[in-house]
Amino acid sequence: MFTGIIEATGVIHSLEQPENNLVAWIEAPFIQHVKLDQSIAHDGVCLTVDGIKDSLYRVTAVKETLDKTNLSNWKPGNYINLERAMKLGDRLDGHLVQGHVDATGTCIEIAENGGSWLFTFEYPEKFMPLLIEKGSICVNGTSLTAFGLNANKFMVTIIPYTYDHTNISRLCVGDLVNLEFDLVGKYIQRIKM
């Protein structure tokens, strides 16, 4: 489990594509704390550390992950949001995040707003029941508050700290982002079925 509070940004050092998988070597500022078999969220995607070499660690994304996320768009040199799994007993400063991306969305507008930024995202309409006004949404692993909802769009406000300490500042209109909807909302929706 994660909280959506980004710990650091990492850099994709290199990529390989054996068969249907994507293998990435990642450079992270907390490399000295990384262990084999550890879960780390990468732009909101939970991946397992399966190799460590010098100042880099390796993760493998399988076809299912590549089909449901923006990882297929990764390129060497890209900055990605990183969060190590939460420790039981820590503060939950964001919201409960599994690292299981539900869908991708597209950034359709970015506006500077007097010291903060407004981002508008388009997402598949079928996920509309999982998003509520002032509810939690995870965008590229970052816990944010959604507002201005309609059938297939929502907005978030980005404060300067988040803008400076995540890869959201590098987003451009047209970029694909990973979305994970609130866990509680997903369970409620399932009960209603």
KANORUR-V886267 format. One record per pair of residues at least 24 apart in sequence whose ideal C-beta (glycine too) atoms are under 8 Angstrom apart, sorted by the first residue. I is the first residue (numbers start at 0). J is the second residue. If there is no record, write none. Layout:
BEGIN
i;j
I;J
I;J
END
This chain:
BEGIN
i;j
0;84
0;85
0;95
0;96
0;97
0;98
1;40
1;45
1;82
1;84
1;85
1;93
1;96
1;97
1;98
1;140
2;82
2;85
2;89
2;91
2;92
2;93
2;94
2;95
2;96
2;142
3;43
3;82
3;93
3;94
3;96
3;135
3;137
3;140
3;141
3;142
3;143
4;82
4;92
4;93
4;142
5;80
5;81
5;82
5;140
5;141
5;161
5;164
5;165
6;81
6;82
6;83
7;81
8;78
8;79
8;80
8;81
8;164
8;165
8;166
9;41
9;78
9;79
9;81
10;76
10;77
10;78
10;79
11;73
11;74
11;75
11;76
11;77
11;79
12;55
12;75
13;75
14;73
14;74
14;75
19;61
19;62
19;65
20;59
20;60
20;61
20;62
20;65
21;59
21;60
21;65
21;70
21;71
21;73
22;57
22;58
22;59
22;60
23;57
23;58
23;59
23;60
23;73
24;50
24;52
24;55
24;56
24;57
25;55
25;56
25;57
25;58
25;79
25;81
26;54
26;55
27;56
27;81
29;81
29;83
30;54
30;55
30;56
32;83
37;83
37;84
38;83
38;84
38;98
39;81
39;82
39;83
39;84
40;80
40;81
40;82
40;83
40;84
40;96
40;98
40;140
41;70
41;79
41;80
41;81
41;140
42;68
42;69
42;70
42;79
42;80
42;139
42;140
42;166
42;176
42;177
43;68
43;80
43;96
43;98
43;100
43;137
43;138
43;139
43;140
43;141
43;177
43;178
43;179
44;68
44;70
44;98
44;100
44;140
44;177
45;97
45;98
45;99
64;100
67;100
67;101
67;102
67;103
68;100
68;103
68;177
69;103
69;175
69;176
69;177
72;175
77;166
78;166
78;169
79;139
79;166
80;139
80;140
80;141
80;165
80;166
81;140
82;140
92;142
93;135
93;142
94;135
94;137
94;142
94;181
94;182
95;181
95;182
95;183
96;137
96;140
96;142
96;179
96;182
97;179
97;182
98;140
98;179
99;179
100;177
100;178
100;179
101;126
101;129
101;178
101;179
101;180
101;185
102;126
102;178
103;175
103;176
103;177
103;178
104;138
104;175
104;176
104;178
105;173
105;174
105;175
105;176
106;170
106;171
106;172
106;173
106;174
106;176
107;152
107;172
107;173
108;172
109;170
109;171
109;172
112;156
114;159
115;156
115;157
115;158
115;159
115;162
116;156
116;157
116;162
116;167
117;154
117;155
117;156
117;157
118;154
118;155
118;156
118;157
118;167
118;170
119;147
119;152
119;153
119;154
120;152
120;153
120;154
120;155
120;176
120;178
121;151
121;152
122;151
122;152
122;153
122;178
123;151
124;150
124;151
126;178
126;180
127;151
128;184
128;188
129;180
129;181
129;184
129;185
129;188
130;180
130;181
130;184
131;181
131;184
134;181
134;184
135;181
136;178
136;179
136;180
136;181
137;177
137;178
137;179
137;180
138;167
138;176
138;177
138;178
139;165
139;166
139;167
139;176
139;177
140;177
141;165
141;167
END
